[in-house]
Amino acid sequence: VLKVLIDKAEPVVLSKKGEEMLKEALEDVKKGKVKKFKNVEELIDDLHK
């Protein structure tokens, strides 16, 4: 069994605005307001629409 050691990352501290944006994004995910793409090219094409 292959094992990999990863250094522990420092906790991320968000601004008030960052916390609000993260909360909104997580609520959208819970509501299913997400899109799935087969590859990064499809994602980029959708962003340009």
MMTF fields as JSON, N, C-alpha, C and O atoms, coordinates in Angstrom:
{
  "mmtfVersion": "1.0.0",
  "mmtfProducer": "UNKNOWN",
  "numBonds": 195,
  "numAtoms": 196,
  "numGroups": 49,
  "numChains": 1,
  "numModels": 1,
  "chainsPerModel": [1],
  "groupsPerChain": [49],
  "chainIdList": ["A"],
  "bondAtomList": [4, 2, 8, 6, 12, 10, 16, 14, 20, 18, 24, 22, 28, 26, 32, 30, 36, 34, 40, 38, 44, 42, 48, 46, 52, 50, 56, 54, 60, 58, 64, 62, 68, 66, 72, 70, 76, 74, 80, 78, 84, 82, 88, 86, 92, 90, 96, 94, 100, 98, 104, 102, 108, 106, 112, 110, 116, 114, 120, 118, 124, 122, 128, 126, 132, 130, 136, 134, 140, 138, 144, 142, 148, 146, 152, 150, 156, 154, 160, 158, 164, 162, 168, 166, 172, 170, 176, 174, 180, 178, 184, 182, 188, 186, 192, 190],
  "bondOrderList": [1, 1, 1, 1, 1, 1, 1, 1, 1, 1, 1, 1, 1, 1, 1, 1, 1, 1, 1, 1, 1, 1, 1, 1, 1, 1, 1, 1, 1, 1, 1, 1, 1, 1, 1, 1, 1, 1, 1, 1, 1, 1, 1, 1, 1, 1, 1, 1],
  "groupList": [{"groupName": "VAL", "atomNameList": ["N", "CA", "C", "O"], "elementList": ["N", "C", "C", "O"], "formalChargeList": [0, 0, 0, 0], "bondAtomList": [1, 0, 2, 1, 3, 2], "bondOrderList": [1, 1, 2], "singleLetterCode": "V", "chemCompType": "L-PEPTIDE LINKING"}, {"groupName": "LEU", "atomNameList": ["N", "CA", "C", "O"], "elementList": ["N", "C", "C", "O"], "formalChargeList": [0, 0, 0, 0], "bondAtomList": [1, 0, 2, 1, 3, 2], "bondOrderList": [1, 1, 2], "singleLetterCode": "L", "chemCompType": "L-PEPTIDE LINKING"}, {"groupName": "LYS", "atomNameList": ["N", "CA", "C", "O"], "elementList": ["N", "C", "C", "O"], "formalChargeList": [0, 0, 0, 0], "bondAtomList": [1, 0, 2, 1, 3, 2], "bondOrderList": [1, 1, 2], "singleLetterCode": "K", "chemCompType": "L-PEPTIDE LINKING"}, {"groupName": "ILE", "atomNameList": ["N", "CA", "C", "O"], "elementList": ["N", "C", "C", "O"], "formalChargeList": [0, 0, 0, 0], "bondAtomList": [1, 0, 2, 1, 3, 2], "bondOrderList": [1, 1, 2], "singleLetterCode": "I", "chemCompType": "L-PEPTIDE LINKING"}, {"groupName": "ASP", "atomNameList": ["N", "CA", "C", "O"], "elementList": ["N", "C", "C", "O"], "formalChargeList": [0, 0, 0, 0], "bondAtomList": [1, 0, 2, 1, 3, 2], "bondOrderList": [1, 1, 2], "singleLetterCode": "D", "chemCompType": "L-PEPTIDE LINKING"}, {"groupName": "ALA", "atomNameList": ["N", "CA", "C", "O"], "elementList": ["N", "C", "C", "O"], "formalChargeList": [0, 0, 0, 0], "bondAtomList": [1, 0, 2, 1, 3, 2], "bondOrderList": [1, 1, 2], "singleLetterCode": "A", "chemCompType": "L-PEPTIDE LINKING"}, {"groupName": "GLU", "atomNameList": ["N", "CA", "C", "O"], "elementList": ["N", "C", "C", "O"], "formalChargeList": [0, 0, 0, 0], "bondAtomList": [1, 0, 2, 1, 3, 2], "bondOrderList": [1, 1, 2], "singleLetterCode": "E", "chemCompType": "L-PEPTIDE LINKING"}, {"groupName": "PRO", "atomNameList": ["N", "CA", "C", "O"], "elementList": ["N", "C", "C", "O"], "formalChargeList": [0, 0, 0, 0], "bondAtomList": [1, 0, 2, 1, 3, 2], "bondOrderList": [1, 1, 2], "singleLetterCode": "P", "chemCompType": "L-PEPTIDE LINKING"}, {"groupName": "SER", "atomNameList": ["N", "CA", "C", "O"], "elementList": ["N", "C", "C", "O"], "formalChargeList": [0, 0, 0, 0], "bondAtomList": [1, 0, 2, 1, 3, 2], "bondOrderList": [1, 1, 2], "singleLetterCode": "S", "chemCompType": "L-PEPTIDE LINKING"}, {"groupName": "GLY", "atomNameList": ["N", "CA", "C", "O"], "elementList": ["N", "C", "C", "O"], "formalChargeList": [0, 0, 0, 0], "bondAtomList": [1, 0, 2, 1, 3, 2], "bondOrderList": [1, 1, 2], "singleLetterCode": "G", "chemCompType": "PEPTIDE LINKING"}, {"groupName": "MET", "atomNameList": ["N", "CA", "C", "O"], "elementList": ["N", "C", "C", "O"], "formalChargeList": [0, 0, 0, 0], "bondAtomList": [1, 0, 2, 1, 3, 2], "bondOrderList": [1, 1, 2], "singleLetterCode": "M", "chemCompType": "L-PEPTIDE LINKING"}, {"groupName": "PHE", "atomNameList": ["N", "CA", "C", "O"], "elementList": ["N", "C", "C", "O"], "formalChargeList": [0, 0, 0, 0], "bondAtomList": [1, 0, 2, 1, 3, 2], "bondOrderList": [1, 1, 2], "singleLetterCode": "F", "chemCompType": "L-PEPTIDE LINKING"}, {"groupName": "ASN", "atomNameList": ["N", "CA", "C", "O"], "elementList": ["N", "C", "C", "O"], "formalChargeList": [0, 0, 0, 0], "bondAtomList": [1, 0, 2, 1, 3, 2], "bondOrderList": [1, 1, 2], "singleLetterCode": "N", "chemCompType": "L-PEPTIDE LINKING"}, {"groupName": "HIS", "atomNameList": ["N", "CA", "C", "O"], "elementList": ["N", "C", "C", "O"], "formalChargeList": [0, 0, 0, 0], "bondAtomList": [1, 0, 2, 1, 3, 2], "bondOrderList": [1, 1, 2], "singleLetterCode": "H", "chemCompType": "L-PEPTIDE LINKING"}],
  "groupTypeList": [0, 1, 2, 0, 1, 3, 4, 2, 5, 6, 7, 0, 0, 1, 8, 2, 2, 9, 6, 6, 10, 1, 2, 6, 5, 1, 6, 4, 0, 2, 2, 9, 2, 0, 2, 2, 11, 2, 12, 0, 6, 6, 1, 3, 4, 4, 1, 13, 2],
  "groupIdList": [1, 2, 3, 4, 5, 6, 7, 8, 9, 10, 11, 12, 13, 14, 15, 16, 17, 18, 19, 20, 21, 22, 23, 24, 25, 26, 27, 28, 29, 30, 31, 32, 33, 34, 35, 36, 37, 38, 39, 40, 41, 42, 43, 44, 45, 46, 47, 48, 49],
  "secStructList": [7, 7, 7, 7, 7, 7, 7, 7, 7, 7, 7, 7, 7, 7, 7, 2, 2, 2, 2, 2, 2, 2, 2, 2, 2, 2, 2, 2, 2, 2, 6, 6, 7, 7, 7, 7, 7, 1, 1, 2, 2, 2, 2, 2, 2, 2, 2, 6, 7],
  "xCoordList": [0.855, 0.0, 0.895, 1.744, 0.694, 1.467, 0.92, -0.29, 1.808, 1.403, 2.213, 3.381, 1.578, 2.234, 2.091, 1.002, 3.169, 3.121, 2.958, 3.645, 2.046, 1.788, 1.928, 1.364, 2.681, 2.817, 1.46, 0.631, 1.245, -0.004, -0.025, 0.917, -1.105, -1.236, -1.748, -2.467, -1.363, -1.866, -3.352, -3.795, -4.123, -5.548, -5.726, -4.936, -6.763, -7.051, -7.95, -8.946, -7.594, -8.406, -9.031, -8.327, -10.357, -11.07, -11.532, -11.789, -11.632, -12.223, -13.724, -14.258, -14.39, -15.849, -16.51, -17.402, -16.071, -16.611, -16.314, -17.175, -15.112, -14.742, -15.612, -16.022, -15.898, -16.775, -18.174, -18.789, -18.679, -20.013, -20.048, -21.008, -19.006, -18.953, -18.876, -19.52, -18.091, -17.982, -19.315, -19.728, -19.988, -21.295, -22.288, -23.027, -22.307, -23.209, -22.891, -23.797, -21.612, -21.207, -21.616, -22.111, -21.419, -21.794, -23.306, -23.776, -24.068, -25.532, -25.953, -26.866, -25.299, -25.598, -25.334, -26.122, -24.232, -23.907, -24.984, -25.432, -25.4, -26.444, -27.75, -28.489, -28.043, -29.276, -29.146, -30.116, -27.96, -27.751, -27.507, -27.593, -27.206, -26.968, -25.51, -24.744, -25.153, -23.797, -23.86, -24.903, -22.755, -22.653, -21.503, -20.509, -21.652, -20.582, -20.055, -20.818, -18.75, -18.109, -17.25, -16.684, -17.162, -16.354, -14.866, -14.043, -14.526, -13.118, -13.01, -14.014, -11.802, -11.58, -11.97, -12.373, -11.852, -12.225, -13.714, -14.093, -14.561, -16.002, -16.272, -17.137, -15.545, -15.693, -15.347, -16.092, -14.228, -13.795, -14.795, -15.109, -15.298, -16.31, -17.541, -18.104, -17.968, -19.143, -18.882, -19.779, -17.684, -17.344, -17.39, -17.68, -17.105, -17.104, -18.489, -18.64, -19.499, -20.873, -21.489, -22.637],
  "yCoordList": [-1.179, 0.0, 1.233, 1.402, 2.079, 3.309, 4.356, 4.573, 5.0, 6.072, 7.318, 7.237, 8.465, 9.736, 10.627, 10.74, 11.253, 12.211, 13.61, 13.988, 14.369, 15.733, 16.662, 16.404, 17.743, 18.72, 19.311, 19.548, 19.546, 20.149, 21.615, 22.364, 22.01, 23.385, 24.291, 23.859, 25.531, 26.528, 26.763, 26.703, 27.029, 27.315, 28.6, 29.538, 28.619, 29.784, 30.732, 30.313, 32.003, 33.021, 33.88, 34.52, 33.887, 34.648, 35.985, 36.123, 36.958, 38.237, 38.035, 36.985, 39.017, 38.94, 38.69, 37.849, 39.42, 39.248, 37.846, 37.223, 37.342, 36.001, 34.943, 33.98, 35.12, 34.185, 34.193, 33.138, 35.382, 35.496, 34.812, 34.111, 35.015, 34.404, 32.879, 32.174, 32.371, 30.925, 30.338, 29.289, 31.006, 30.541, 30.478, 29.502, 31.512, 31.549, 30.415, 29.762, 30.191, 29.127, 27.757, 26.928, 27.51, 26.219, 26.014, 24.895, 27.087, 26.99, 26.644, 25.842, 27.239, 26.922, 25.449, 24.801, 24.916, 23.501, 22.622, 21.654, 22.952, 22.168, 22.184, 21.199, 23.304, 23.436, 22.811, 22.773, 22.323, 21.716, 22.721, 22.383, 23.947, 24.995, 24.941, 25.887, 23.806, 23.586, 23.03, 22.548, 23.099, 22.53, 21.536, 21.715, 20.486, 19.508, 19.595, 19.789, 19.449, 19.527, 18.287, 17.739, 17.854, 16.679, 16.994, 16.115, 18.26, 18.651, 20.161, 20.873, 20.622, 22.04, 22.931, 24.078, 22.409, 23.209, 23.558, 24.686, 22.593, 22.866, 23.909, 24.768, 23.841, 24.832, 26.223, 27.176, 26.34, 27.639, 28.175, 29.366, 27.311, 27.74, 28.278, 29.289, 27.613, 28.059, 29.401, 30.241, 29.607, 30.879, 32.044, 33.175, 31.775, 32.828, 33.134, 34.044, 32.392, 32.635, 33.794, 34.155],
  "zCoordList": [0.0, 0.0, 0.0, 0.875, -0.981, -1.106, -0.144, -0.077, 0.595, 1.506, 1.189, 0.81, 1.35, 1.073, 2.295, 2.858, 2.704, 3.803, 3.228, 2.279, 3.811, 3.353, 4.549, 5.612, 4.373, 5.446, 5.788, 4.91, 7.075, 7.527, 7.091, 7.35, 6.43, 5.94, 7.058, 7.959, 6.971, 7.911, 7.656, 6.509, 8.698, 8.48, 7.673, 7.783, 6.875, 6.041, 6.82, 7.41, 6.819, 7.477, 6.388, 5.607, 6.344, 5.324, 5.88, 7.076, 5.0, 5.375, 5.556, 5.198, 6.099, 6.262, 4.902, 4.789, 3.874, 2.523, 2.008, 1.386, 2.255, 1.833, 2.491, 1.843, 3.785, 4.498, 3.898, 3.735, 3.566, 2.961, 1.598, 1.277, 0.799, -0.532, -0.434, -1.211, 0.516, 0.706, 1.148, 0.653, 2.074, 2.547, 1.387, 1.252, 0.555, -0.598, -1.577, -2.096, -1.822, -2.748, -2.222, -2.985, -0.937, -0.352, -0.376, -0.581, -0.169, -0.259, -1.686, -1.883, -2.679, -4.082, -4.372, -5.062, -3.85, -4.064, -3.433, -4.048, -2.214, -1.539, -2.32, -2.313, -3.0, -3.779, -5.163, -5.921, -5.496, -6.811, -7.915, -9.096, -7.547, -8.542, -9.003, -8.82, -9.605, -10.098, -11.512, -11.953, -12.209, -13.555, -13.558, -12.854, -14.36, -14.522, -15.945, -16.892, -16.085, -17.384, -17.597, -16.652, -18.854, -19.196, -19.153, -18.895, -19.408, -19.428, -19.22, -19.2, -19.07, -18.78, -19.96, -19.765, -21.18, -22.348, -22.317, -22.635, -21.934, -21.827, -20.748, -20.918, -19.655, -18.584, -19.099, -18.87, -19.789, -20.31, -21.329, -21.32, -22.206, -23.179, -22.467, -22.886, -21.39, -20.642, -19.962, -19.887, -19.475, -18.83, -19.809, -19.417, -21.079, -22.094, -22.645, -23.459, -22.216, -22.698, -21.953, -22.212]
}
